[in-house]
Amino acid sequence: MKEITENIKKFRELKNYTREIMADKLEMSLSGYSKLERGDVELTVNKLYKIADILEIDVSQILNFDASKIFNIKDYGVANVDIQSQTNNYSDPYKDKYIQILEAEVERLKKNELNNL
């Protein structure tokens, strides 16, 4: 369960959604959503489908997300995306949008890292 809630957090961050946005869209309190994301409360199947809908992804992506296949953290914590291996192993209707989200996140992280140097 902890892996699933961590994946939800990763996708939420990739979409640049705050916990407040998610809580609002799920019609729950910020505290309740935070507990859900930390794995402190049980995640229902119904809630999982609502979260996937909000994040515009398939439930299977949340259940099967493996960040180690996408992000390779090197030199000063800058994330590099291994798009080639990901595209070989990842095929569904959301692939192009998912890649765009990842590329945007990489650019954001690179800019943050440069600002911190």
C-alpha positions, 0 to 999 in steps of 0.5 A: 500500500505504501508503494501505491501512495508514494506513486500517487505523490510522484504523479501529483508532483509531476502534474505540479498539483498541490495536496490542496488541489487534490484534496479539493478535487476529491472533496476531502480535507487537506489533512485527510488527503495528506494522511491518504498520501502518506499511507496512514489511512486506507485507500479505497478502490473508488478513491484510487480511480478518482485520483487516477481520473484527477491526474489524467492517468490510468490506475495501472500506471499508479499501481505499476509505476517504477521511478527507477526505470524513469529517473536516473539521479546523477551529479548534484541530484539533477534528474535525467530521464531515460526516455528510450528505455521507458518508451520501449517498456511503456505503451498505452494511450497516455504515453506521449502526455506522460513523456511530456510531463516527465520532460517538463519536470526534468527541465524544472529540476535542471533550472532549480539546480542551476539556481542553487549553484 
